[in-house]
Amino acid sequence: GESACNFKLCELAGRRGLNPKETVDGTEQLLMREASIPVPFFVCLYFSAGFAAYMTARFQLNRRESPLENKVEYARQAFGIATEAVPPQLNTGLDGVEIDCNDEPYFPPRMEEGNSGSRYREVGFLNVNWQASFAHGSDRASLGQRICPCPAAVPSREPAKFNDGRMDMYRLKFRSLVKSLGPRYQTDKRERMRLTYRGAKGQGIFFQWDGEARFAFSPSGDPFTINIRKVLNIPVVLGPQLDTTITGDPLSGGSGKFEFAGASPLERAQTITRVLQLVAGGLDAELNATREEMRRAGLHVESGADAESHAAL
């Protein structure tokens, strides 16, 4: 794999409220600011690009005091995104996003027939089978298998499992939750993912990992890639509320000890190098864009006074 990332990260800025955008030259634009730490390296729970990541970025500007108020705020921001015009910094849906898994095309489906990601709202994967206290996933199945009232009569759908060394990929349109009969994603088990984004200069994508949202872009406007694979095996503690219908058999995976992962000695060495860079703070400068880099990319940057006010919160 590459030794350094070919993209930069920033965070959504703007005022609190239903709509964080600011009008510039008669058009509502997204404001950005320098990203805080942590930088995205370990994805323990889930990863997604698109609608939910943009919603999370807007929620981070409007965090509330109680869990109930936070859930209402998430819903409010989702409504705002669904009813507002798409800002110039984003494409429609996931247009410009392509994903290969295990060196085979995964998204958009039937890309060879000319399909684009514009009709899709989100793509990502689950590791731990519980996303934002809302959704979980099981292996892709036909409509007959999903609606059959007698589970014993159809093959079982294996859930997303945290201990099998694979990502449970999913892709969503707005109507996907209806077709899936609720917040149970149809997932496809894959071992590695390569996301490529192609857009105009000044455009990018929102992504989130484990509930932290960032905006990824190329300062030059060139295509960029995000690569994800297993890098660590980490022991976990399971509580008494364990539900194996959601997690799968926790004892069916491999070793329960801490170890670096990789398909070859070279990949394991690359993992160790990147972990040491992360611990030493070397990835912060590599990944997080400066205000000047954001401006060169054509992004609208939060004023210095507003950025200082945010840092003081």
C-alpha positions as CSV (number, residue, x, y, z in Angstrom):
1,G,0.0,0.0,0.0
2,E,0.9,3.7,-0.2
3,S,3.3,5.1,2.5
4,A,1.2,8.3,2.9
5,C,-2.3,9.5,2.4
6,N,-3.2,11.6,-0.8
7,F,-6.0,13.5,0.9
8,K,-6.5,16.0,3.7
9,L,-9.1,16.4,6.4
10,C,-11.0,19.2,7.9
11,E,-14.1,19.6,10.1
12,L,-17.5,21.3,9.4
13,A,-17.8,24.7,11.0
14,G,-20.7,27.1,11.1
15,R,-23.4,28.4,13.5
16,R,-25.5,26.2,15.7
17,G,-29.0,25.5,14.5
18,L,-30.9,23.7,11.8
19,N,-28.7,25.0,8.9
20,P,-24.9,25.6,9.5
21,K,-24.3,27.0,6.0
22,E,-23.3,30.6,5.2
23,T,-24.4,32.6,2.2
24,V,-21.4,33.6,0.0
25,D,-22.0,35.4,-3.3
26,G,-25.7,34.5,-3.2
27,T,-25.1,30.7,-2.6
28,E,-25.3,28.8,0.6
29,Q,-21.8,27.3,1.3
30,L,-20.3,25.0,3.9
31,L,-17.7,26.5,6.2
32,M,-14.7,24.4,7.3
33,R,-12.2,24.6,10.1
34,E,-9.0,22.8,11.0
35,A,-9.7,19.2,12.2
36,S,-9.1,18.3,15.8
37,I,-7.6,15.0,17.1
38,P,-8.0,12.1,17.0
39,V,-7.1,11.4,13.4
40,P,-8.8,8.4,11.7
41,F,-6.7,5.3,12.0
42,F,-8.4,2.7,14.1
43,V,-12.0,1.9,13.1
44,C,-13.3,-0.3,15.9
45,L,-17.1,-0.1,15.4
46,Y,-18.1,1.2,12.0
47,F,-17.3,3.4,9.0
48,S,-19.5,5.2,6.5
49,A,-19.4,7.9,3.9
50,G,-22.3,10.0,2.8
51,F,-25.5,11.0,4.5
52,A,-25.0,9.8,8.1
53,A,-21.5,11.2,8.2
54,Y,-22.8,14.7,7.0
55,M,-25.6,14.4,9.6
56,T,-23.0,13.6,12.3
57,A,-20.8,16.5,11.3
58,R,-23.8,18.9,11.7
59,F,-24.8,17.2,15.0
60,Q,-21.3,17.9,16.4
61,L,-22.1,21.6,16.1
62,N,-25.3,21.1,18.0
63,R,-24.6,18.6,20.7
64,R,-27.1,18.6,23.6
65,E,-27.1,17.8,27.3
66,S,-29.2,14.5,27.4
67,P,-29.3,11.4,25.2
68,L,-32.9,12.0,24.3
69,E,-32.1,15.6,23.2
70,N,-29.2,14.3,21.1
71,K,-31.5,11.8,19.3
72,V,-33.9,14.6,18.5
73,E,-31.0,16.7,17.2
74,Y,-29.9,13.9,15.0
75,A,-33.4,13.6,13.5
76,R,-33.5,17.4,13.1
77,Q,-30.3,17.5,11.1
78,A,-31.4,14.5,9.0
79,F,-34.6,16.4,8.1
80,G,-32.5,19.5,7.2
81,I,-30.2,17.6,4.9
82,A,-33.1,15.9,3.2
83,T,-35.0,19.1,2.5
84,E,-32.1,21.5,1.7
85,A,-30.3,22.0,-1.6
86,V,-27.0,20.1,-2.0
87,P,-24.1,22.6,-1.2
88,P,-21.4,23.1,-3.8
89,Q,-18.8,21.3,-1.7
90,L,-20.7,18.0,-2.2
91,N,-21.9,15.9,-5.1
92,T,-25.5,14.6,-5.4
93,G,-25.7,11.4,-3.2
94,L,-22.5,9.5,-3.6
95,D,-21.7,10.5,-7.1
96,G,-17.9,10.4,-7.6
97,V,-17.5,7.6,-5.1
98,E,-16.2,4.2,-6.2
99,I,-15.3,1.3,-3.9
100,D,-13.3,-1.9,-4.6
101,C,-13.3,-4.7,-2.1
102,N,-10.8,-7.5,-2.3
103,D,-9.7,-6.0,-5.7
104,E,-13.2,-6.4,-7.1
105,P,-15.8,-3.6,-7.8
106,Y,-18.3,-3.2,-5.0
107,F,-19.8,0.3,-5.3
108,P,-21.8,1.5,-7.2
109,P,-23.3,-1.8,-8.1
110,R,-23.4,-2.6,-11.8
111,M,-20.9,0.2,-12.4
112,E,-19.9,-1.5,-15.7
113,E,-23.5,-0.7,-17.0
114,G,-22.9,3.0,-16.4
115,N,-24.5,3.2,-12.9
116,S,-23.2,6.0,-10.6
117,G,-23.5,6.5,-6.9
118,S,-25.8,9.5,-7.2
119,R,-28.9,7.6,-6.2
120,Y,-27.2,6.2,-3.1
121,R,-27.0,8.0,0.2
122,E,-24.5,6.0,2.2
123,V,-21.9,3.3,1.9
124,G,-19.7,1.8,4.6
125,F,-19.2,-1.2,6.8
126,L,-19.9,-2.6,10.3
127,N,-17.4,-4.3,12.5
128,V,-19.2,-4.4,15.8
129,N,-22.8,-5.1,14.8
130,W,-24.5,-2.0,16.3
131,Q,-24.4,1.4,14.7
132,A,-25.4,4.4,16.8
133,S,-27.8,2.4,18.9
134,F,-30.0,2.1,15.8
135,A,-29.0,-0.4,13.1
136,H,-27.3,-3.7,12.7
137,G,-26.6,-6.0,9.7
138,S,-26.9,-9.5,8.4
139,D,-25.7,-11.3,5.3
140,R,-27.5,-10.2,2.1
141,A,-30.6,-12.3,1.3
142,S,-33.5,-12.4,-1.1
143,L,-36.8,-10.7,-0.3
144,G,-38.4,-14.2,0.3
145,Q,-35.8,-14.9,3.0
146,R,-36.2,-11.5,4.6
147,I,-40.0,-11.7,4.9
148,C,-40.4,-15.5,5.6
149,P,-42.4,-15.8,8.9
150,C,-40.6,-19.2,9.7
151,P,-36.9,-18.7,10.1
152,A,-36.3,-22.4,10.3
153,A,-37.5,-22.8,6.8
154,V,-34.8,-20.6,5.2
155,P,-31.0,-20.5,5.5
156,S,-29.9,-18.4,8.5
157,R,-28.4,-15.0,7.8
158,E,-25.1,-14.6,9.6
159,P,-24.8,-11.3,11.4
160,A,-22.0,-8.8,11.2
161,K,-19.3,-10.3,13.4
162,F,-16.5,-8.4,15.2
163,N,-14.2,-11.4,15.5
164,D,-14.0,-12.8,11.9
165,G,-11.4,-10.4,10.5
166,R,-13.8,-9.1,7.9
167,M,-15.8,-5.9,7.2
168,D,-19.5,-6.2,6.7
169,M,-20.1,-3.8,3.8
170,Y,-23.4,-2.1,3.1
171,R,-24.8,0.4,0.7
172,L,-28.0,2.4,1.2
173,K,-30.6,4.4,-0.6
174,F,-33.4,6.2,1.3
175,R,-35.8,3.3,0.5
176,S,-33.3,0.6,1.6
177,L,-34.7,0.5,5.2
178,V,-38.1,-0.2,3.8
179,K,-36.8,-3.0,1.6
180,S,-34.8,-4.4,4.5
181,L,-38.0,-4.3,6.7
182,G,-36.4,-2.0,9.3
183,P,-32.9,-0.9,10.4
184,R,-31.2,-4.2,9.5
185,Y,-28.7,-3.6,6.7
186,Q,-28.0,-6.2,4.0
187,T,-24.3,-6.8,4.3
188,D,-21.5,-8.4,2.3
189,K,-18.4,-9.8,4.1
190,R,-15.1,-8.4,2.6
191,E,-11.5,-8.4,3.9
192,R,-10.3,-5.0,2.6
193,M,-11.8,-1.8,1.1
194,R,-10.5,0.9,-1.2
195,L,-12.6,4.0,-1.6
196,T,-11.8,6.4,-4.5
197,Y,-13.3,9.8,-4.8
198,R,-13.4,11.9,-8.0
199,G,-14.8,15.4,-7.8
200,A,-14.1,19.0,-8.8
201,K,-11.6,21.1,-6.9
202,G,-13.2,22.3,-3.7
203,Q,-15.4,19.2,-3.4
204,G,-15.0,16.2,-1.1
205,I,-17.0,13.7,1.0
206,F,-18.0,13.5,4.6
207,F,-17.1,10.2,6.3
208,Q,-17.4,9.0,9.9
209,W,-15.6,6.4,11.9
210,D,-17.0,5.3,15.3
211,G,-19.2,8.4,15.5
212,E,-16.4,11.0,14.6
213,A,-17.1,12.9,11.4
214,R,-14.5,14.6,9.0
215,F,-14.5,16.1,5.5
216,A,-12.0,14.5,3.1
217,F,-10.7,16.4,0.1
218,S,-7.8,16.7,-2.3
219,P,-6.0,20.1,-2.1
220,S,-5.2,19.8,-5.9
221,G,-8.6,18.5,-6.9
222,D,-7.1,15.1,-8.0
223,P,-8.8,11.8,-7.2
224,F,-7.9,10.4,-3.7
225,T,-8.2,7.1,-2.0
226,I,-9.1,5.8,1.5
227,N,-7.8,2.3,2.2
228,I,-9.0,0.2,5.1
229,R,-7.9,-3.3,6.2
230,K,-7.5,-5.2,9.4
231,V,-4.4,-4.0,11.3
232,L,-4.8,-5.2,14.8
233,N,-6.3,-8.1,16.8
234,I,-7.6,-6.7,20.1
235,P,-9.1,-8.7,23.0
236,V,-12.5,-7.4,24.2
237,V,-14.6,-7.9,27.3
238,L,-18.2,-9.1,26.7
239,G,-20.9,-8.1,29.2
240,P,-23.8,-10.1,30.5
241,Q,-26.2,-8.6,28.0
242,L,-24.5,-10.3,25.1
243,D,-27.0,-11.3,22.4
244,T,-25.5,-13.8,20.0
245,T,-28.3,-13.3,17.5
246,I,-26.7,-9.8,16.9
247,T,-23.0,-10.6,17.6
248,G,-22.7,-14.1,16.3
249,D,-20.7,-16.7,18.3
250,P,-18.0,-14.7,20.1
251,L,-15.8,-17.8,20.4
252,S,-15.9,-18.7,16.7
253,G,-13.2,-16.2,15.6
254,G,-9.4,-16.6,15.7
255,S,-6.9,-15.8,18.4
256,G,-8.1,-13.8,21.4
257,K,-4.7,-12.2,21.9
258,F,-3.3,-8.8,20.9
259,E,-1.3,-8.9,17.7
260,F,-0.5,-6.9,14.6
261,A,-2.3,-8.1,11.5
262,G,-1.4,-8.3,7.8
263,A,-1.5,-10.8,5.0
264,S,2.3,-10.8,4.7
265,P,5.3,-9.8,6.8
266,L,5.5,-6.6,4.8
267,E,1.9,-5.6,5.6
268,R,2.6,-6.3,9.3
269,A,5.7,-4.1,9.2
270,Q,3.7,-1.3,7.5
271,T,1.1,-1.6,10.3
272,I,3.7,-1.2,13.0
273,T,5.3,1.8,11.3
274,R,2.0,3.6,11.0
275,V,1.0,2.8,14.6
276,L,4.3,4.3,15.8
277,Q,3.7,7.4,13.6
278,L,0.2,7.7,15.1
279,V,1.6,7.5,18.7
280,A,4.3,10.1,17.9
281,G,1.8,12.5,16.4
282,G,3.2,12.2,12.9
283,L,-0.2,11.4,11.3
284,D,-1.7,14.7,12.6
285,A,0.2,16.8,10.1
286,E,-0.1,14.2,7.3
287,L,-3.9,14.1,7.5
288,N,-5.2,17.3,9.0
289,A,-5.3,20.3,6.6
290,T,-4.0,23.7,7.5
291,R,-6.2,26.8,6.8
292,E,-4.0,27.7,3.9
293,E,-4.4,24.2,2.3
294,M,-8.2,24.5,2.7
295,R,-8.2,27.9,1.0
296,R,-6.0,26.6,-1.8
297,A,-8.5,23.9,-2.4
298,G,-11.3,26.4,-2.8
299,L,-13.0,25.7,0.5
300,H,-14.6,28.4,2.6
301,V,-12.8,28.6,5.9
302,E,-14.1,29.8,9.2
303,S,-12.8,33.1,10.3
304,G,-9.9,33.2,12.8
305,A,-12.1,34.7,15.6
306,D,-14.7,32.0,15.2
307,A,-12.0,29.3,15.2
308,E,-10.5,30.7,18.4
309,S,-14.0,30.7,20.0
310,H,-14.5,27.1,19.1
311,A,-11.1,26.1,20.5
312,A,-12.0,27.7,23.8
313,L,-15.2,25.7,24.2
